């Protein structure tokens, strides 16, 4: 006569049910994958559009660097001056 332990049968049944649950979860994830990929591509497209708009706004605004004149040290009128202290006329208004 063949002896089968109940602990082995219970563990076998539990393993089988766990395998079925895992297979079901993998099936559900695989089923939702196309939707997930589509939504991620839509988010990526929206982020790219926002970045383009921000870049366009930054290009239209004049920055301080664009308005400043580039003057080499030799061409500057005070190139030979020593250290100056700030004057009232030097403060921005």
C-alpha positions as CSV (number, residue, x, y, z in Angstrom):
1,X,0.0,0.0,0.0
2,X,1.2,3.5,-0.9
3,X,1.3,5.9,2.0
4,X,0.6,9.6,1.2
5,X,1.2,12.2,3.9
6,X,-1.4,14.9,4.4
7,X,1.2,17.6,5.0
8,X,2.6,16.9,1.5
9,X,-0.8,17.0,0.0
10,X,-1.7,20.3,1.7
11,X,1.6,21.8,0.6
12,X,1.1,20.6,-2.9
13,X,-2.4,22.1,-3.0
14,X,-1.1,25.3,-1.5
15,X,1.7,25.5,-4.1
16,X,-0.8,24.8,-6.9
17,X,-3.1,27.6,-5.8
18,X,-0.1,30.0,-5.4
19,X,1.0,29.1,-8.9
20,X,-2.6,29.7,-10.2
21,X,-2.7,33.1,-8.4
22,X,0.7,34.1,-9.8
23,X,-0.3,33.0,-13.3
24,X,-3.6,35.1,-13.0
25,X,-1.6,38.2,-11.9
26,X,0.9,37.8,-14.8
27,X,-2.0,37.5,-17.2
28,X,-3.8,40.6,-15.8
29,X,-0.5,42.6,-16.0
30,X,0.2,41.4,-19.6
31,X,-3.4,42.3,-20.5
32,X,-3.0,45.9,-19.2
33,X,0.4,46.4,-20.7
34,X,-0.7,48.0,-24.1
35,X,-2.9,50.5,-22.2
36,X,0.0,51.3,-19.9
37,X,2.4,51.9,-22.8
38,X,-0.1,54.1,-24.5
39,X,-0.7,56.2,-21.4
40,X,3.1,56.6,-20.9
41,X,3.5,57.7,-24.5
42,X,0.7,60.3,-24.0
43,X,2.4,61.6,-20.8
44,X,5.8,61.8,-22.7
45,X,4.1,63.7,-25.5
46,X,2.6,66.2,-23.0
47,X,5.9,66.7,-21.2
48,X,7.6,67.4,-24.5
49,X,5.0,69.9,-25.5
50,X,5.4,71.7,-22.1
51,X,9.1,71.8,-22.5
52,X,8.8,73.3,-26.0
53,X,6.4,76.0,-24.7
54,X,8.8,76.8,-21.9
55,X,11.7,77.0,-24.3
56,X,9.7,79.2,-26.6
57,X,8.8,81.5,-23.7
58,X,12.5,81.7,-22.6
59,X,13.6,82.6,-26.1
60,X,11.1,85.5,-26.4
61,X,12.1,87.1,-23.1
62,X,15.2,89.2,-23.3
63,X,17.7,88.2,-20.6
64,X,20.2,90.4,-18.9
65,X,23.0,88.8,-20.7
66,X,21.4,89.6,-24.1
67,X,21.1,93.2,-23.2
68,X,24.6,93.6,-21.7
69,X,27.4,94.7,-24.0
70,X,30.5,92.6,-24.1
71,X,33.5,94.9,-23.5
72,X,37.0,93.6,-23.2
73,X,39.1,94.7,-20.3
74,X,41.4,96.8,-22.4
75,X,38.5,98.7,-24.1
76,X,36.9,99.5,-20.8
77,X,37.2,103.2,-19.8
78,X,38.4,102.4,-16.3
79,X,40.8,99.6,-17.3
80,X,43.7,101.1,-15.5
81,X,41.8,102.2,-12.3
82,X,42.6,100.6,-9.0
83,X,40.0,99.2,-6.7
84,X,37.0,101.5,-6.5
85,X,34.4,101.9,-3.8
86,X,30.8,101.8,-4.9
87,X,29.4,105.3,-5.5
88,X,25.7,106.4,-5.3
89,X,25.6,106.6,-9.1
90,X,26.6,102.9,-9.4
91,X,23.6,101.6,-7.6
92,X,20.8,100.3,-9.9
93,X,17.5,102.2,-9.9
